[in-house]
């Protein structure tokens, strides 16, 4: 293979590739319908011209037939009048018109066939154009849907959905942690308050006991008036606390 052939083939291959890439389905279909419409216009013109030519031929055919019949009648009249030479001349004229009419009849038959064939092609082309328009609209809709899907897929591919979902999960975990902290603080605050109230409630009894001890040591009556006199040892033993107080008094006296 020569170098020129290889370069030529390479050039045509690259050109075809560029044309294929540059083809827009919507524009190509639109142009195809326009081209078919132009073909339809030309075909209609051809049909109209064929029909006009057919009518002219038909008119000429009928005219020659009329002339042939007229000269035949003249030939008959000449024979009736005894003018044989005139009759012969009339028959010659008749034959000329008759031959022309026969030629025109053949031409007329051929034109009639051509006109019918052109009419069938015209009807077929009109049907194809109607079908092409319907298919064009359908293919345009499919092409637009494909382009929209490509844009959507491109948008989705550019979006880092995994990272976004991971961010949502992290934020949800943080919110749960904050909620748990808030609940724990509330529980701690509630338990501390309860403990303070329990301490207040329990400290009252100790203070009363302490006041009673001070009253007993000083010989004054108890603030609460609960403790019995310290002079009787038998009555002191009736209460554990009183017994402890009595023991403390004894130790103080000995010291």
Buried (B, 14 or more C-beta within 10 A) or exposed (E): EEEEEEEEEEEEEEEEEEEEEEEEBBEEBEEBBEEBBEEBEEBBEBBEEBBEBBEEBBEBBEBBBEBBBBBBEBBEEBBEEEBEEBBEBBBEBBEBBBEBBBBBBEBBEEBBEBBEEBBEEBEEBBEBBEEBBEBBEEBBEEBEEEEEEEEEEEEEEEEEEEEEEEEEEEEEEEEEEEEEEEEEEEEEEEEEEEEEEEEEEEEEEEEBBEBBBEBBEEEEEBBEEEBEEBEEEEEBEEBEEBEEBBEEBEEEEEE
